[in-house]
Amino acid sequence: MKELDAYRGTVDEIIYMNDDNGYAIFDLEDADEGLITCVGTVPYIKCGEILVVCGKWVNHPNYGEQLKIEYFERIEPETKDSIKTYLSSGIIKGIGPKMAEKIVDLFGDEALRVISDTPERLAKIKGISHERAMKINESYISVQEKEQLIMFLQKFNVSLGYAIKVYDILGKNAVEKIKENPYILCERIRGISFKTADRVASISGADKTNEDRIKAGLKYILTYYAGAEGHTYLPREVLIHYGAKMLDVEEHAAENALTKLLSDHQLIVKKTTEGKDAIFLPALYSAERVISTCIKEINDAVAENVLKNSDKEIEKIEKEEKIVLAHAQREAVKMAISSGLTVITGGPGTGKTTTINFIIKLFEKQSKKIALCAPTGRAAKRMTELCGIEAKTIHRLLEIDYREDDILREYSRGNAEPLPEDVIIVDEVSMVDAILMGALISSVKYGARVILVGDSDQLPSVGAGNVLSDIIESETVPVVRLDTVFRQAEESMIVVNAHKINMGEYPILNAKDKDFFFIEAENNEQICEKVIDLVSRRLPTAYDIDPFSDIQVITPMKKTAAGVFALNEGLQRVLNPKVSEKTEREFQTRILRCGDKVMQIKNNYDLRWKKSANDEGYGVYNGDIGIITGVKPSCVSITYDDGKVVDYENSQLEEIDHAYAITVHKSQGSEFDTVVMPVFRGVDKLFTRNLLYTAITRAKNRVVLVGQKAALAKMVDNDYEAKRYSYLKELLKNE
């Protein structure tokens, strides 16, 4: 059988069609082959259409042989009968079967050209006014342009989902706009790479020194490469050097393009304290500027010592709750009630939760409205369990309205309609990037207090910015460090070892009757085998825990034999093996199977979820973990830990990944009963003390490290912290 088979035929029957993403299952009548069952992305398909389809034959376990379409071409109908069938399909708004018959009876095989070029002639038909004729023309042109765009982008491996997104953003004449400046693809549509836009440009004959190309490349570097490293800006010389190298142009050409971007206000330049030029995307500079300004306004709005006799109030609650606050905890409580914005930071076992609960009690006695929030769904759920009142994700608290792109987001809450609460307590602040913090802090009403809680020794946010560290290091707001490890916490080797690692000391391993274990393995392949055995057999047997809900494998990187990919494949094979009663489907290089543990790997504010008939909404966030509960040709259903049920269309499946094993970065903000972590050698920039500390502090009851002791020692010794270019600290100092 050929690598790619091609057929031409008429769409005989549509078995399934998803209007949102174009995924279809249909029978094609080929003159030579007869009926062929086809599956794939073929938008706006209608019975009677003539298609040329190219694809590979696959054998579906339930539906038999099918042609999996990789490319298709729609053949415009030419005969009266085929035109009538096309118009009767309802693809053009304003034309049904009866009207289609009237149009074809009057204009014959010229009907489509009349609709396209001289639509006013349609008004000759009874029931079609001039206005209706123009709307029919608009609908027809829209369908043609959308199909033209899809076919054009298909040649560059741009998926249907992105093609529709391109049309929605660029509108009419999208193909012409792209040909005129291909780089609007990577500038305006997140997810389409500069490389794809550059390929479109090269086919169009664009020169590599073209100014539009260089400007787009520089903005792309700031948006994606700099953002991926957490920078809110890049120094001018770094941007120019990297841009010239990536674009294969002289540095003076990159400098000229940057000057133009700055003069057009597409980028912003500010001076650092060292006198160097910092180059920003406007949205990121604005976010850091908003944070700085709002922090000053929040602190100015709250008078010192607004609660008289605070010591007496604290003592009263201590008696009621039968606790005695440590000195630092008492200072944190007093600071929270006397300051506009307070930062409370500390490692595991230092009493952050006790302090938060105490602050809540105190403000409740004053009849203050309190909002608890965290950056992820799992962190919010954990906060709810620990504090006894509902915590929301920051996105949900701000009532996200819609997403323009991943840089600019729209919320219902903001300056015009601030949050109604008097006290905002934010947990896991180390995870919060500049954009999200800017949206949150600008939504605080006048006179309200903000309490930021987090562990500044954990990994910084995945998104751009160094918010928590910058606020602390600016020395412009009250900061209380909780540094006393309480007696009950000292009984946990997880807590003891976390603090030892943080101070550069080696952890205590395999202490009798404790909760911190080390299992030696010679190489990565052996690590993988032992981790799979631990998760699937040894730990569930020893502690009566569930391998899906209670155990989480957290590994430093994705590749290698002990990385995310290999571990997920091995754990899926053992924990959720292929059986006839479990439906599954292949997506890219993965098998998605009913019962699989999966994670949402990017924020999607448009995904619809449902908990019950009266509880539904939008938004699934990076780091949310769930179980696949249904696999159909058209969609995959996932039930998340918080009860949300989400149906993923085929074009959305790239947003989920297996979660038997996850990276340390993806584990931030979460807490798991048991953490199993492979320990092996890797690049110094990644395999750091900071990474190890973050991983083990995700565990509640036990940690099991698997690997080489020499690799563990090297991670403890490695105090490397990647430089992040952020401007917030300077803005706060200058405010």
N, C-alpha and C positions, 0 to 999 in steps of 0.2 A: 504494500500500500504506500502511496506517495506521502511525503512529509506533510504536504498541504493540499487538500482536495478542493476543487472548485466546481460549483454547480450553478446552473441558471434555471429558474423556474418561477411558478406562480404560487403565491401564498394561498394554501388551500384551507387551512384551519388554524386559528390561534388558540392554543391550549391554555396559555397563561401569558399575561402582559402586565408589567408594572409601569405605570405612567410616569412615576417619579424618576426612575433610573434607566428605563428603556429595556430592562431585562425581559426576554421573551422566550417562550417555548412554542414552536409552531411546526406545522407540516408544510413542506415545500413540494409542489408537484413538478418534477423534472421530466422532460420529454423522454429521456433515455432511462433514467434510474427509477422513475415512479415516485412514490411518496417518500420523502426524507424528513425525519424528525430533527429539527435544528434547535439548539439552545445558545443563547448569548445575548449580547447587548445590541439590539436593533430597534432604535426608537421610532415611535409613531407608525409602527407596522399595521397594515390593514389587509384584510382578505382581498384577493384579486390583484394585489401588487406584484410586479415583476422584479425579482431580486437576483443579483449574482452574489453568492456567498462562498467564502473560502474558510476552511477550517480543518480540524483534525477529528477523526472518529474516536469516540470514547465509549466505554461500556459502563452504563450506570447500573448499580446493583439492583435497583427497583424498576427502572424504566427501559432497560435494554440499550441497544446501540443508538447513539445520537451524534450528530455533527456539531462539535463545539466551535462556534463561529469566532474567528479572529479578525476577519475583515469582511465588509459587505459593500455592495454598491446598489443603489436603487435606480432602476430603469424607468424613465418617465413614460407613462402610458401614451400610446400613439393611435390606437384604434378607438372607434366610437364606444364599443363595448367596454374596453379597459378603462377609458376615461370616465364613463358612467359609473363603473364599479369604484373607481378611485374617489370621485366626487360624492358618491353615496355613502362612503365610509364614515363621514362625519369629521374627517381630519381638518376640513376648512369650516370655520365657524360661519353659520348662516346658510349652509347648504346641507339639506337632507336628501333622502332618496327621491322624493317627488320633484324637488327643485333641481336636482342633478339631471333628472330625465328631461325636464323642460329646457335646461341649458344646452344639453347635448343635442336635443331635437332641433334647436334653433341654430346652433353654431357648429355642430358636427365635430370633426377632429380638430377644429380650430378653437375649441372651447377653452382649453387651458391658456392659450395665447391671448384670448379675449380677456379672461380674468386677470392676467398679468399685465397686459399692455394697454388695453382699451376697456377698462371695467365699466365705464359709463354706458357702454352698449348693453350691459346686463339689464339696465332699466327698461329695456323694451319688453322684458318679460313681466307679466302680471304678477304682482306680489313683491317685486324688487324695486324699491325706491332708489334714487340716486345715492342717498346716504348709506343704504344697505349695500349697494354695489361697491362703494368705497371701502366699507368694512370687510366685505368678502375679499377684496383686493389686498387689504392690509393683512388679513389672516393668511392668505395664500403666500404672500411675499415673506411673511414671518416664518412660515413652515419651510419655504424654500431656502431662506437665509440660514435658518438653524441647521437644516440638513447639509447645506453647503459648508457651513463651519465645521460640523461634525466630521464630514468627509475630509476636509482640508487638514484638520488637526489629527485625524486618525493616522495620517502618514507619518506623524511625528510621535506616535505612541502616547498621545494625550487621550485619557479615558473619557467616556461619555459624560461622567459626572463633572469632570473639569470643563469639558466642552460646553455643557449647559451653563456652568458657572461663568464661563467666558462670555457667552451670549447674554446672560442676565446683566453682566456688568458693562459690557461694551455696546450692547444693543444693535441697532440696525447697521448694516455695512461692516460687520465685525471683521470679516475676512479682509476687506480693503484696509481697515484700520491696522490690522496685524501686519499686512504686507508693507504698509507705509512705515510702521515702526514696530517690528516684531518684539521689541523689548517691553512693550506694555504688558505682554503676557506674564513676565516674572515680576513686574512692578505692581500690577493691579490684582493678580490672582495668586494668592498664597497656595503653594503646593506645586506650581509650575516653576521648574528650575531655570536658572540663567542659561544652563547648558542647552535646554530645550529651545528657549528663545533664540539662542545663538545659532542653533542648527537651522531654525526657520530663516533667520537672517542670512546665513551663508548660502542657502539654496536660492534666496532672492538676490544674491550677488552683492550683499553689503560688504564693505571693506572693514577689516578689523580695527582701523583707526577712526571709524565713524564715531562722531561725538555722541550720538544717541546711545551707541553700544557702550562706550566708556562710562557715560553718566549712569546708565542702568547697572553696569557692573559694580560701580562704587556703591550705589544704593543697595544693591543686592548683598554686598559684603557686610555693610552695616546692619542690614535686616536679618540675615541668616547666619553668616559666619561669626560676626561679632556677637550676635544674640545668642548663638549656641554656646559661646564661651562665657556668657553672662555679662558682657560689657554693655554699658549704656552709651558709650562713645568710644572712638578710637583716636589716638593722637594722629595729627595730620601726617607725620612722616610714616607711621605704621600703615595707615590707609593707602597712602600713595605707593609705598613699596609693594604691599600685598596686591593692590589693584593692578599695578603695572605687570607684576609677575603672572597673576591669574589671567589677565586679558592679553598678555604677550604684546605689550606696547611699551614705548619709552615713558620714563617717569614724567617728563615734561608734558606729554599728552594727557596723562592722568591728572597732573596738576592743573592744566588748562580746563579740563572737564569739571574738576572740583570747584574751581573759581566760578564757573558758570552756574553750578548747582547752588553755591552759596549766594550768588547775586540774585538768583531766581527764588531764594528762600525755600528751596527744596531740602536743603540741609542747613544746620545751624552751627556756628563756630563760637566757642567761648574760651577764655584764657584760664589755664590751671594756675595754682599757686606757684608752680615752677616757671610760669611764663610761656608754656607751650600751648599750641592750638588743640582744643578738643573738638572733634567733629561729631555732631549728633544727628540722628533722625529727629525731626520736630516732636513726634509723639513721645519719645523717651526723654528728651530734655524737658518737655512740658510736664511729664509725670514726676520727675525728680524736683522740678521747681514747685509744683503743686504740693508735694509732700512737705518740703521745707517751709513754704508759706503757711500751710494749714497747721503744722506743728506749732509755729509761733502764735498763730491766732488762737489755737486751742489752749495753750498755756496762758496767754494774756487774758482769756475770757474767764478763767477760774481764779478767784482770789485765794490767797494763801489762807490756810487754816479755816476753811469755811465751816467745818464741823467743830464746834467748841467741845472741849472736854473729850477729845478723841481717845485719850488713854482710858478714861472711865468706860467709854463705850466698848472699847476693845476688851477690857477686863470683864465686863458684863457678859460678852459673847463667849469668852474663854470659859467662864463658869458654866454657862448654859450648855456649851458643847463638850465640856470636861477635857479641854486641851490647854496646853501652855505654849504659846508661840515662842520660837527661838528669836534671838535679837534681830537677825536679818529679816525674818518673816514679819515681825512687828514693824520694822522700818518700812517694809514693802507696803503693808496695809496703811500706815500713816501717810506714806507718800501718795498712795492711790487716791486717798480722800482729800488731800490738800493740793494736788497738782492737776493740771489739765491732761497731760500725757505722761505716763510712767512706763518704764521698761523693767520687767522682772525677768531675770535670767538665772539659769542654774542647771546643773546636770541631773542625772537620775538620782532619786532618793533624797533630794534636798528640800522637798516639801512644797513644790510649786502648786500641786493640786490643793493641798491644805490651805495654802495662802489664797488661792483663787476662791475657794469655797468660803473662806472667812470674809473676804472682800464682798462677796455676794450677800452674805448674811447681813453685813453692816449696812450695805446700801438698801437692802430690802427693808430694814428697820426705818430707813428714811423715806420709804415709799418711792424709791427711784425705779424707773423702768430700766431693765438690764437686757442687753443682747450679748449672747455668747456666739462666737464664730471661729472658724478655722479654715485653712485654705483647701482642704480636701474633704470628701465625704467621709472617709474612714476616720480622719482626725476629728471631724465634727461629731461623729457617732461615739467615739471614745470620750470626748469631752462631755457629751450628754450623759454617758454612763457614770462618769466620775463626779459630775457636779449635780446631777439629779434634776436639771432643767434642760430644755431643748437647746441644743447648739445647732447652728446652720452653717453651711458653707458660706464663704464670703460672697460668692456669686449669688446665692439664693437670698442672702440678707439684703443685698443691693438690688434685688429684683431685676435680674438681667432681662433686657427687653429684646435686643437682637444683636447679632454679631456682624459687623461690617468686614472685619478681618481679624487676624490674631494679634494685631497691634492695637487697633482702635475698637473698643467695645462700648456698647450703649447699655446703660442701666436706667431703671425708673428712678432710682435714688441718686441724688446729687445736690449741687448747690441750690437748685430751684425747689427741690423736694427732699430735704434732708431726712435722715433716719429719726424716728420719733423717740428713741431710747435716750436716757440720761447717762448711761454708762455702757461703753462698748468694750468687751474683753475679747482679745484676739489671741488664740493659742497657736503654737507651732509657727511663730512669726519668721523663723529662719527660712521657711519655705516661700514666703511671700515676695514676689518680684515687684519692681518699681511701678509697673502699669497697674497691677491690682491694688497695691498700697495707695497709689494716687487716687484711684476710684473710691476706695474705702474712706480714706481720711478726708476727702473733699465732701463726703456725705454726712459728716458729723455735724449735728446742730450746734448752734452757739450755746456755750456754757456746759456742754456735755464733757464727760471724761473718757479718755481712751487709755486702756491698760494693755500693753503689748507683752506677751509671755512667750518665751522661747529659750532654746539652748544655743547660745552663740558659738559653741564648739562643734555643732553639727555642720554637715555640708550646707553651703549656701543654696539659694533658690536655683531651680533649673532655668527659669526665665531671667531676663536681663535685670541687673541691679544687685546691690549688696546692702539691702535696706537695713536689716537688724544691726549688722556690724557698723555701718556708717552712722546710724543714729547713736549707738553706744560710743563710738570713737570720737564723735563730734563734741562730746562733753557739754551739750547744750540742753539736755533734758535729764530729769531725775532717773538714775539707773540703780537698781538694787540687785546685788548678786547674792543668791542663796548658795552658801558654800558649806553648810553643815550637813553631813550625811547622818540621818537619824538611825537610832539603834535598830529598829526593825528592818531598815534598808540595809544596814551593815551585815545582816544575816545572809543577804543575797550576794553570791559571788559575781552575779551579773553587774550589780551596782559597784561593788568593790573594784572589780576588774575594769569597768568603764572609767572610773576615776584614775586608776593606775595607768591605763593606756593613755588617757588624756594628759597625764603628767610625764609621759615618756617612759613609764616603768612596765616591765613585762607582767602579763597577767598570771594569776595562780590557776593552774590547770588540774582538773580531776581531783579536787579536794573531796574527801569522803562525805557522802550525804549532802552534797551541794548541788548547784544548778548550772555549773559551767564546765563543759567537757571538751577534751581534745582527742581526736582519733587520728593516728598517723596514717599517711598514704604516700607512696613513693613518687607517683606521677599523676598527671591530670586525669588519665584514663582510669586509674585506680580510685582517685577521688570521686569521679562520677559514679563508679560502681558502688562505692561505699555509701554515698549520699542517697542513691536510689534504694539501697537496702535499708538504710536508716528510716527513710520516710515511709516506705511501703510496709516494712515488717517490724523492725526492732523497736522504734519509738512508740508506734501504736500499741504494740504488745506490752511494753514495759510500763507505759503510763496511761493506758486506756484512753488515748486521744485519737481524734479523727485526722487522717493525713491531708484532707482537703481544707477543713476549717481551722484546725489547730496548729498545723505545721507550715512554715513558710521557708523555702530555700531562698537565700539571698546571696548573690555571687557578684564579685567585683566587675565582671565584664560579660559581653555577649558571646564573643567567639571563644575558641579553644575547647578542648574536650571537657573542661569543667565550667564552661560558660553557660549562659542562659539557653542558647539554642540546643546544645547537646543535652543538657539536663532536662529541658522541657520535653524533648523527643523521648528520652529514656523513661521519664516519670509518667508520661502519657501512656507509653507502651505497657507499663506495669500497673498503674493505678486505674487507667480507663482503656483497657484493651479493645481491639476491634472485635465486635460480636454482631451477629446477624440482626438482632433486635434493635441495635443502636444505629440511627441514621447518621450519616456523615457526609462531608463534601470537601473536595480539595480546593484550596484557595492559595494561589501563588505556590510557595514551597511547603505549605502546612496542610494538615488534615484537621478540620474542625469537626469534632464528634460530640454527639449528645453526651453530657456528663463531664465535659472538659472544664477545667478551671481556667478562666480567662481574665484579662485586664483591659480596660479602656486605656489607650496610650496617648491620647491627646484630648484636650477640651473640645467638646462639641455641644454648643449651646442650642442647637436646632433639633437634636435627637429627642423624639417624643417617648416618654415613659408612662407606664400605668401601674398603679398599685391595686386599685379597685375601681369600681364604676364611678366613684365620687372623688377619687384621688389620682389625678394625672397631671402631667406638666411636661416641661422641656428641660434638657440639660443633663449630660452625662460627662463626668470629668476625669481628667488624667489621673490614673491611680486607682480608680474604682474597680473592685474585683467581684466577679460573679461566676455563675455556672451556666453552661449552655444547656438549655432545656428544650430546644426544638431546632431541627435542621430540615429546611425545605428547599426546593430548587430556587425559590424566590427570595428567601430570607433565613436568617439565623436568629433565634430567640435566646436572650440571655436574662437570667434572673440575678440581680445584684444583691449584695449582702444586706442592703437596707430595704429590700423588698421590691425595688423597681424592676419592672419587666420591660425590656426594650427589644423591638424587632429591627434587626439590622438588614437593610437592603444590600444587595451584592456590591454596590459601589461604596458602601461604608465599611466593608469587612477589613479594609486596610487599617482601620482605627482600633482593632482589637488584636491581642496576641495572647498566647498561652501564658499562664501565670503560676504554673507549678514551681517555676524558678523565676525570680525577677532580679533586676539590678539593685544595687544599694540606693541609687537615686530614686528609683520607682518606689522604694519602701518608705521613704521619708513621710513622716506624719502618721504612720500606721503603727499598731502594736499587735504582736502575734504571741500566742501562747508559747510556741517553741520556734526558735530560729536555728536553721542549719546553714552553715556558711562554709563553702570551700575556701581554703587558704593556699595560695600558690604564688609563684613569682610573676611579676608583670612590670610594666613601665612605671618609673618612679612618680610620674605626674599623676597617676591614677591610684596606685597601690600605697595609699598614705595612712598615717595614724588617724586622720580625720575621717576617712572612709571606714576604717575598722570600727572606730568609736560609734559612728552613726549606725552601722549594721547591728552591733551587739545591743545597742540601746533600744532596738525595736522589739526585743524579747521581753516577755512578761514573766515567764516561769522557768525557762531553760534555754541555754545556748549550747550548740554542739558545733565545734570547729573541726573541719576535716582537711588534712593536708600535711604540710611540712612545717616543723617548728622553726626552722631557719627562715622560712618565708614569713611566718608570724612575727618573728623578732625584727625582721627587716621593715615590716609595715609599722611596727611600734616606733622604731628608730627614725622613720621617715616623716618629718614634720613639714614637708613641702606643702605650701598653699599657693594655688594658682593665682596670679595677679589678675584682679578684676578692675577694669577701668570703669569707675563710677564717680559721679559728681556730687552726690547728695551730701556727703560730709562737708565739702567746701561750701555748698549753698547754705547748710545749717550754720556753719561758723560765721558766714558773712551776713546772715539774715538779720 
